[in-house]
Amino acid sequence: MLALKKYSILALSFISLSAAAQKTKPLFDGKTLTGWKAVAGAAPYKAENGMIVGIMTKDTPNSFLITEKEFGDFILELDVKLEGDNTNSGIQTRSHIKPEGNRGKGLVYGRQVEIDPTARAWTGGIYDEARRLWLYPLELNPAARSLYKKNEFNHYRIECMGNETKTWVNGKPVAYVIDTLDQSGFIGLQVHSIGNNLENDGKKVYFKNINIQTENLKPKAFPKGIYTVNLNPNSLSAYEKSEGYQLLFDGKSSNGWVGAHQTTFPEKGWKIENGIISVEPSGGAESTNGGDIVTKAEYAAFDLSFEFRLTPGANSGLKYFVTLNEKSKGSAIGLEYQVLDDELHPDAKLGRDGNRTLASLYDLITAKKEARYLRPIGSWNNARLVVYPDKKVEHYLNGVKVLEYVRGSEEFRKLVAISKYKDWENFGEAPKGHILLQDHGNKVDFRTIKIKTL
């Protein structure tokens, strides 16, 4: 009986393992490209030695091998090797194609998991191909930048469940994006355009062990401490709540905010509608209509994120360590994350070396940003501001760090001494302060303002 019982347990275990294995299905049979089709660019793909091999080809746009079938929720795992270290590749998820795009060759768009062997090292980050560009650069998770192994097979795990996309590289967590766009779409393998780069012409990208699970999905645990990009307006995921984030704007009311130097929220000059809190236009004058608004609470060390949308020529800002002790005219005094249309607003040409431009520490430190990480005026941009307990401060724009400094350092004080703040004693060095949204007389929208104390 014992032997039979043992055999029965083993048999059941085998059946259970077999059933579990059946939940995952291969997307590539190892022999043919049945179920796939090449689109957009002219880089060729072939089935070879149990792998899909893409060949880099000069003078052609980005090329993709995409599944004929579309997928909604899934867990995708695969191994990829990319030859060389000065190009990149990617894995499209829930993506689509505009047949008329790219001069009739087809334009693929949608979320892509990056494969990046360059010094930038953003492998596993999430890029929105041909649409919103970077959603999750690895400057948001710098610890993951060392996971990629050059000229070797790297293992990728991609979870797309509901609005959430999570990535792992070689078993380690990388990116976490919550996004309301694209609940289904095709999966694609990219050979990136190399222009006329002869060095990369003919190099290959190898894809193997491509397996997908679409039923009985169970998300893999994501460890604490990884920043989340949440594009669902004015919401916090269970993960963000567990991390200690709180919304400073609930999307519906002025709760938690008052006018600067006031006890109530301004009766004019600000509008809350459709999940957006907006500065109303009033001719571009500083704090002459509704005036600035500030949080009732004060903050010392924190991780703050917000979305903003500029109108043409607009100027505003988010200030921090605002004490309201200064008897100033116009806007209240504080360190400022500049929110500005650099092209049309004259303030961008003032100050020193561009230190009044978008995402700069206003009148003190210039944001070092590249045009490719910016989104057009009228689009939503993501800003992040981190103040550490040791007084180090970082500004981010659309996930990319654009400056850092240390409050109260010798270098910081030298900058203050040659700025418009030189007459304010200990400017920017208060132990805590309010968060402020600026009324500069231009229409600017804000939403998804969240904060975590550190």
C-alpha positions as CSV (number, residue, x, y, z in Angstrom):
1,M,0.0,0.0,0.0
2,L,2.8,2.4,0.9
3,A,4.5,1.8,-2.5
4,L,1.2,2.3,-4.3
5,K,0.4,5.4,-2.4
6,K,3.9,6.8,-3.1
7,Y,3.4,5.9,-6.8
8,S,0.0,7.7,-6.8
9,I,1.5,10.8,-5.2
10,L,4.3,10.8,-7.8
11,A,1.7,10.3,-10.6
12,L,-0.4,13.2,-9.4
13,S,2.7,15.4,-9.1
14,F,3.6,14.5,-12.7
15,I,0.1,15.3,-13.9
16,S,0.2,18.6,-11.9
17,L,3.5,19.6,-13.4
18,S,2.3,18.7,-16.9
19,A,-0.8,20.8,-16.5
20,A,1.3,23.7,-15.3
21,A,3.6,23.3,-18.3
22,Q,0.6,23.3,-20.6
23,K,-0.3,26.8,-19.4
24,T,2.8,28.2,-21.2
25,K,2.8,27.8,-25.0
26,P,5.6,28.5,-27.5
27,L,5.1,31.4,-29.8
28,F,7.8,30.0,-32.2
29,D,8.0,26.3,-33.1
30,G,11.8,26.5,-33.6
31,K,11.5,25.7,-37.3
32,T,9.4,28.1,-39.3
33,L,8.0,31.7,-39.0
34,T,4.4,30.4,-39.1
35,G,2.2,32.9,-37.2
36,W,4.6,35.8,-37.7
37,K,5.0,38.4,-40.4
38,A,7.6,41.0,-41.1
39,V,6.5,44.7,-41.3
40,A,7.8,48.2,-41.6
41,G,11.5,48.1,-42.4
42,A,13.4,45.7,-44.8
43,A,15.7,44.0,-42.3
44,P,15.2,40.2,-42.9
45,Y,14.2,37.6,-40.3
46,K,14.8,33.9,-40.6
47,A,14.3,30.7,-38.6
48,E,17.7,29.1,-37.9
49,N,19.0,26.6,-35.4
50,G,15.8,26.8,-33.3
51,M,16.0,30.6,-33.2
52,I,14.5,33.6,-34.9
53,V,17.4,35.6,-36.3
54,G,17.0,39.3,-37.4
55,I,19.8,40.8,-39.5
56,M,20.7,44.5,-39.2
57,T,20.4,46.2,-42.6
58,K,21.6,49.7,-43.5
59,D,19.3,52.3,-45.0
60,T,16.1,50.9,-43.8
61,P,13.7,52.1,-40.9
62,N,13.0,50.0,-37.8
63,S,11.9,46.5,-38.8
64,F,9.6,44.2,-36.9
65,L,8.5,40.6,-36.9
66,I,5.1,40.6,-35.4
67,T,2.6,38.0,-34.3
68,E,-0.5,37.6,-36.5
69,K,-2.5,37.0,-33.4
70,E,-3.2,39.7,-30.8
71,F,-2.9,39.2,-27.1
72,G,-4.5,40.8,-24.0
73,D,-3.2,39.6,-20.7
74,F,-0.1,37.5,-20.8
75,I,3.2,36.5,-19.3
76,L,5.9,36.4,-22.0
77,E,9.4,35.0,-21.5
78,L,12.2,34.8,-24.0
79,D,16.0,34.9,-24.5
80,V,17.6,37.5,-26.7
81,K,21.2,38.1,-27.8
82,L,22.2,41.3,-29.6
83,E,25.5,41.6,-31.5
84,G,27.4,44.7,-30.9
85,D,27.2,47.5,-28.3
86,N,26.2,50.7,-30.2
87,T,22.7,49.8,-31.4
88,N,19.6,48.5,-29.7
89,S,16.6,46.3,-30.1
90,G,13.3,45.7,-28.3
91,I,10.2,43.6,-27.7
92,Q,6.8,45.1,-28.7
93,T,3.9,44.4,-26.4
94,R,0.2,45.0,-27.1
95,S,1.3,47.0,-30.1
96,H,-0.4,48.1,-33.4
97,I,0.5,49.2,-36.9
98,K,-0.6,52.0,-39.1
99,P,-0.3,50.6,-42.7
100,E,-0.2,54.0,-44.2
101,G,2.6,55.2,-42.0
102,N,6.3,55.3,-42.8
103,R,5.6,56.2,-46.4
104,G,3.3,53.2,-46.8
105,K,5.7,50.7,-45.3
106,G,3.8,50.6,-42.1
107,L,4.4,52.3,-38.7
108,V,4.5,50.1,-35.6
109,Y,3.5,51.8,-32.4
110,G,3.0,50.7,-28.8
111,R,4.9,49.8,-25.6
112,Q,8.3,48.3,-26.2
113,V,10.6,46.6,-23.7
114,E,14.1,48.0,-24.4
115,I,17.2,46.0,-25.2
116,D,20.1,48.4,-24.8
117,P,23.8,47.3,-24.7
118,T,25.1,50.9,-24.9
119,A,26.6,52.9,-22.1
120,R,23.2,54.3,-21.3
121,A,22.2,50.8,-20.2
122,W,18.4,51.0,-20.2
123,T,17.7,47.4,-20.9
124,G,14.3,46.3,-19.5
125,G,13.0,49.9,-19.6
126,I,9.7,50.7,-21.3
127,Y,9.5,52.9,-24.4
128,D,6.4,53.8,-26.3
129,E,7.5,53.3,-29.9
130,A,6.4,56.0,-32.4
131,R,4.0,57.6,-29.8
132,R,4.9,59.0,-26.3
133,L,8.5,57.8,-26.4
134,W,10.1,57.0,-23.0
135,L,7.7,55.9,-20.3
136,Y,10.2,54.2,-18.0
137,P,13.9,55.0,-18.5
138,L,16.2,53.2,-16.2
139,E,17.2,56.3,-14.4
140,L,14.1,55.5,-12.4
141,N,15.7,52.2,-11.4
142,P,19.5,52.7,-11.6
143,A,20.2,49.4,-9.8
144,A,18.8,47.5,-12.9
145,R,21.3,49.1,-15.3
146,S,23.9,46.5,-14.6
147,L,21.8,43.4,-15.4
148,Y,22.4,43.2,-19.1
149,K,25.2,40.9,-20.3
150,K,26.8,42.1,-23.6
151,N,26.9,39.7,-26.5
152,E,25.2,37.0,-24.5
153,F,21.7,35.6,-24.3
154,N,19.7,37.6,-21.7
155,H,16.4,36.3,-20.3
156,Y,13.4,38.6,-20.3
157,R,10.1,38.2,-18.4
158,I,7.3,40.6,-19.3
159,E,4.0,40.7,-17.5
160,C,1.0,42.5,-19.1
161,M,-2.0,42.2,-16.9
162,G,-4.9,44.7,-16.9
163,N,-3.3,48.1,-17.0
164,E,0.0,46.9,-15.6
165,T,3.3,46.1,-17.4
166,K,6.2,44.8,-15.4
167,T,9.6,43.6,-16.7
168,W,12.5,41.5,-15.4
169,V,15.9,41.0,-16.9
170,N,17.9,37.8,-16.0
171,G,15.5,37.2,-13.1
172,K,15.7,40.7,-11.6
173,P,12.9,43.3,-11.5
174,V,13.3,46.3,-13.7
175,A,10.3,48.4,-14.7
176,Y,6.7,48.9,-13.6
177,V,4.3,51.0,-15.7
178,I,0.5,51.4,-15.2
179,D,-1.1,52.6,-18.4
180,T,-4.7,52.8,-19.6
181,L,-3.8,52.6,-23.3
182,D,-3.8,49.3,-25.3
183,Q,-5.6,46.5,-23.6
184,S,-4.5,44.1,-26.4
185,G,-2.3,44.0,-29.4
186,F,0.4,42.0,-31.2
187,I,3.9,41.0,-29.9
188,G,6.8,42.1,-32.0
189,L,10.6,41.5,-32.3
190,Q,12.6,44.5,-33.4
191,V,15.7,45.0,-35.5
192,H,16.5,48.6,-35.0
193,S,17.4,50.9,-37.9
194,I,21.1,51.5,-38.2
195,G,21.0,54.2,-40.8
196,N,24.0,53.9,-43.0
197,N,26.2,52.5,-40.3
198,L,28.4,50.0,-42.1
199,E,29.9,48.7,-38.8
200,N,26.5,47.2,-37.8
201,D,25.4,46.2,-41.2
202,G,24.9,42.4,-41.2
203,K,25.1,42.0,-37.4
204,K,22.3,39.9,-35.9
205,V,19.7,39.7,-33.2
206,Y,18.9,36.2,-31.9
207,F,15.5,35.4,-30.2
208,K,14.8,31.9,-28.7
209,N,12.7,30.1,-26.1
210,I,9.8,32.4,-26.9
211,N,7.0,31.3,-24.6
212,I,3.7,32.9,-23.6
213,Q,1.1,32.2,-20.9
214,T,-2.4,33.6,-21.3
215,E,-4.5,31.7,-18.8
216,N,-4.3,31.2,-15.0
217,L,-2.0,34.1,-14.8
218,K,-0.4,34.9,-11.4
219,P,1.8,38.0,-11.1
220,K,5.3,37.5,-9.8
221,A,6.0,39.4,-6.6
222,F,7.7,42.8,-7.2
223,P,10.0,43.8,-4.4
224,K,9.6,47.1,-2.5
225,G,11.4,50.2,-3.4
226,I,11.0,50.3,-7.2
227,Y,9.5,53.5,-8.6
228,T,6.2,53.1,-10.5
229,V,5.1,55.2,-13.4
230,N,1.4,55.4,-13.0
231,L,-0.4,56.9,-16.1
232,N,-3.8,56.3,-14.7
233,P,-4.7,59.9,-13.6
234,N,-5.0,60.8,-10.0
235,S,-4.8,57.2,-8.8
236,L,-2.5,55.1,-6.6
237,S,-2.0,51.4,-7.1
238,A,-2.0,48.9,-4.2
239,Y,1.8,48.7,-4.7
240,E,2.2,52.5,-4.5
241,K,0.0,52.7,-1.4
242,S,2.2,50.0,0.2
243,E,5.2,52.1,-0.6
244,G,3.7,55.0,1.3
245,Y,2.6,57.3,-1.5
246,Q,-0.3,59.7,-1.0
247,L,-2.2,61.9,-3.5
248,L,-1.8,65.7,-2.9
249,F,-4.7,66.3,-5.4
250,D,-7.7,63.9,-5.4
251,G,-8.8,64.9,-8.9
252,K,-12.1,66.3,-7.6
253,S,-11.5,69.0,-4.9
254,S,-9.1,71.5,-3.4
255,N,-8.8,69.5,-0.2
256,G,-5.3,69.9,1.3
257,W,-4.6,73.2,-0.6
258,V,-5.1,76.9,0.3
259,G,-4.0,80.1,-1.3
260,A,-0.5,81.3,-0.3
261,H,-0.8,83.7,2.7
262,Q,-4.5,82.7,2.9
263,T,-6.6,80.4,5.0
264,T,-8.9,79.2,2.2
265,F,-8.6,78.2,-1.5
266,P,-8.8,81.1,-4.0
267,E,-12.3,81.9,-5.2
268,K,-11.0,82.7,-8.6
269,G,-8.0,82.0,-10.8
270,W,-8.0,78.2,-10.4
271,K,-10.3,75.6,-11.9
272,I,-10.8,72.0,-10.9
273,E,-12.6,70.0,-13.7
274,N,-12.3,66.5,-15.3
275,G,-9.6,65.4,-12.9
276,I,-7.4,68.4,-13.6
277,I,-6.4,71.4,-11.5
278,S,-5.6,74.4,-13.7
279,V,-4.2,77.9,-13.4
280,E,-6.6,80.2,-15.3
281,P,-5.0,82.6,-17.8
282,S,-4.9,86.3,-16.8
283,G,-2.4,88.0,-19.1
284,G,0.8,86.4,-17.9
285,A,1.2,88.5,-14.7
286,E,2.7,86.8,-11.6
287,S,0.2,86.0,-8.9
288,T,-2.2,88.8,-9.7
289,N,-5.3,86.7,-10.3
290,G,-6.0,83.7,-8.0
291,G,-2.4,83.7,-6.7
292,D,-0.3,80.7,-5.8
293,I,-1.7,77.8,-3.9
294,V,0.2,75.7,-1.3
295,T,-0.3,72.5,0.6
296,K,-1.6,72.8,4.1
297,A,1.0,70.2,5.1
298,E,4.8,70.8,5.2
299,Y,7.4,68.3,4.0
300,A,11.1,67.7,4.7
301,A,12.4,64.7,2.7
302,F,10.2,63.4,0.0
303,D,9.7,61.8,-3.4
304,L,7.2,63.9,-5.4
305,S,5.8,63.3,-8.8
306,F,3.3,65.3,-10.9
307,E,2.0,65.6,-14.5
308,F,1.8,69.0,-16.2
309,R,0.4,70.3,-19.5
310,L,1.5,73.6,-20.9
311,T,-0.3,75.9,-23.3
312,P,1.8,77.8,-25.9
313,G,4.0,80.4,-24.3
314,A,3.0,79.4,-20.7
315,N,4.9,79.8,-17.5
316,S,4.3,78.2,-14.1
317,G,6.3,76.2,-11.6
318,L,6.2,73.9,-8.6
319,K,8.0,75.3,-5.6
320,Y,9.2,73.4,-2.5
321,F,10.5,74.3,1.0
322,V,8.1,77.3,0.9
323,T,7.8,78.7,4.4
324,L,5.7,81.8,3.7
325,N,7.8,83.7,6.1
326,E,9.2,86.1,3.5
327,K,7.2,89.3,2.9
328,S,7.5,89.1,-0.8
329,K,5.5,90.6,-3.6
330,G,4.1,88.4,-6.3
331,S,4.8,84.7,-6.0
332,A,5.8,83.2,-2.7
333,I,9.5,82.4,-2.2
334,G,10.9,78.8,-2.5
335,L,13.0,76.5,-4.6
336,E,11.3,76.0,-7.9
337,Y,11.0,73.2,-10.5
338,Q,10.4,75.4,-13.5
339,V,7.4,74.6,-15.7
340,L,7.8,76.6,-19.0
341,D,7.4,76.7,-22.7
342,D,11.1,77.1,-23.6
343,E,10.4,78.1,-27.2
344,L,7.9,80.9,-26.7
345,H,8.2,82.3,-23.2
346,P,10.9,85.0,-22.9
347,D,12.0,83.8,-19.4
348,A,13.8,80.9,-21.1
349,K,16.3,83.5,-22.5
350,L,16.9,85.2,-19.2
351,G,18.9,84.2,-16.1
352,R,22.3,82.5,-16.7
353,D,23.0,79.7,-19.2
354,G,19.4,78.6,-19.4
355,N,18.7,78.3,-15.7
356,R,15.2,79.5,-16.1
357,T,14.2,76.8,-18.7
358,L,11.9,73.8,-18.2
359,A,12.7,71.5,-15.3
360,S,15.6,73.7,-14.1
361,L,16.1,74.8,-10.5
362,Y,14.8,78.3,-11.3
363,D,17.5,80.9,-11.6
364,L,20.1,78.6,-10.0
365,I,20.8,75.3,-12.0
366,T,20.1,74.5,-15.6
367,A,18.3,71.3,-16.5
368,K,20.4,69.2,-18.8
369,K,17.8,67.7,-21.1
370,E,17.7,66.4,-24.6
371,A,14.9,67.3,-27.1
372,R,14.1,63.6,-27.7
373,Y,12.9,63.2,-24.1
374,L,10.5,66.2,-24.3
375,R,6.8,66.0,-25.3
376,P,5.1,68.6,-27.4
377,I,3.3,71.6,-25.9
378,G,-0.3,70.5,-25.2
379,S,0.9,67.0,-24.2
380,W,1.2,65.7,-20.6
381,N,4.7,65.6,-19.2
382,N,5.9,63.8,-16.1
383,A,8.0,65.6,-13.5
384,R,9.6,64.0,-10.5
385,L,11.4,65.7,-7.6
386,V,13.3,63.8,-4.9
387,V,14.6,65.4,-1.7
388,Y,16.7,63.0,0.3
389,P,17.2,63.2,4.1
390,D,20.9,64.1,3.5
391,K,19.7,67.2,1.5
392,K,20.6,65.9,-1.9
393,V,17.9,66.9,-4.5
394,E,17.2,65.5,-7.9
395,H,14.9,66.8,-10.7
396,Y,13.5,64.4,-13.4
397,L,11.6,65.1,-16.6
398,N,9.8,62.3,-18.3
399,G,11.8,59.8,-16.2
400,V,15.2,61.3,-17.1
401,K,17.3,62.9,-14.4
402,V,18.1,66.5,-15.5
403,L,19.9,67.9,-12.5
404,E,21.0,67.3,-8.9
405,Y,22.4,69.4,-6.1
406,V,22.8,69.5,-2.3
407,R,20.8,72.1,-0.4
408,G,23.1,74.2,1.9
409,S,26.3,73.0,0.3
410,E,29.1,75.5,-0.5
411,E,28.3,75.2,-4.2
412,F,24.6,75.8,-3.7
413,R,25.2,78.9,-1.6
414,K,27.5,80.3,-4.3
415,L,24.8,79.9,-6.8
416,V,22.3,81.6,-4.5
417,A,24.7,84.5,-4.0
418,I,24.6,85.4,-7.7
419,S,20.8,84.8,-8.1
420,K,17.7,86.8,-7.6
421,Y,17.5,85.1,-4.2
422,K,20.7,86.5,-2.8
423,D,18.9,88.9,-0.4
424,W,16.9,86.1,1.3
425,E,18.7,84.7,4.3
426,N,19.4,81.0,4.2
427,F,17.3,80.7,1.0
428,G,16.2,77.1,0.2
429,E,17.7,75.7,3.5
430,A,14.5,75.5,5.7
431,P,14.2,72.1,7.4
432,K,10.7,71.7,5.9
433,G,8.1,73.7,3.9
434,H,5.0,73.7,1.8
435,I,4.6,72.5,-1.8
436,L,3.4,75.3,-4.1
437,L,1.8,75.5,-7.5
438,Q,2.4,78.9,-9.1
439,D,0.0,81.3,-10.7
440,H,2.0,83.1,-13.4
441,G,-1.0,84.3,-15.3
442,N,-0.9,81.5,-18.0
443,K,-3.1,78.5,-18.5
444,V,-1.3,75.4,-17.2
445,D,-2.8,72.1,-16.1
446,F,-1.7,69.7,-13.3
447,R,-2.8,66.3,-12.2
448,T,-1.5,63.1,-10.5
449,I,0.4,64.9,-7.8
450,K,1.7,62.3,-5.5
451,I,4.2,62.3,-2.6
452,K,6.0,59.8,-0.4
453,T,7.9,61.0,2.7
454,L,11.5,59.7,3.0
